[in-house]
Amino acid sequence: MQKYGIIENEKLKIVNKNHKNAKPVEYTNHEFDQTHQGVFTTNIIENENEIIVKSEVREIEITEDENMDMMI
């Protein structure tokens, strides 16, 4: 489903397609292993026709305590 957004106070705000100044939002896609990697936004670029959300995959370290919290 296509999302639409505006830049407000230097942050992306998802809005209804009919909102004034709404532009399509495009996200970079990554394959990653969610057991030890996460996807993090690196940059949001607004151009004339769309808003592009760039991201990168980073290794994350999960401690034993965090693993237990996720299982509950």
N, C-alpha and C positions, 0 to 999 in steps of 0.2 A: 504494500500500500504506500503510495507516494505521500511523503510528509511535506509540509510547507512551514516556512519560518520567516522571522524577521530578526535583525540584529538590534538589540535594545540594551543600552548601557554596556556596550562591547561584549554582550553575551547573546548566544542563540536562544531564541524563544520560539517554540513550536506553536503555530497558530492555525486557524481554520483557513482553508483554501481561499475563501472570499474576503479574508482580512485585508485591509488596505496595505499595500506594499509587500504582500506575501510573495515569497519566491520558493520554488521547489528546493528541497534540501537533498543533497546527494552525499552519501557516506562512502568512504573507502572501505573495501571489504578485505578481510584477512582470514586465512586459515590459521587456527591456533589450537593448542591443547589446553583446555581450561583447567586441567589438574595442576599445571605449573606455569601457565602463561595468562596474561591479561591484555586487553586491548585498551589503549589510552589515547584520548584526543590530544593531538599535538598542535593543530592549527585549524582555524575556521576562516575560510576565504569567501568574501561576498563579491560577486561580480554583477554585471548588468542583468543577467538572466537567472542566476541560481546562487545558492549558498552551498559550498563544499566543505564537508567536515573531514579533515585528514586525521589519520590515527596511525599508531604503530603498536606492534606486539612487543611486550616486554616479559622477561622472566620474572616470576614472583616467587617468594619464599613463604611457604605456609608452615607455621610451627605446629607441633603436635596438639597444643591447646586449641588452636584455630580449627584444626581438623575435627576435633570433638564437638565444637560448637556447631559446625556445619552439619553434623550427623543428627543432631537433635531436632 
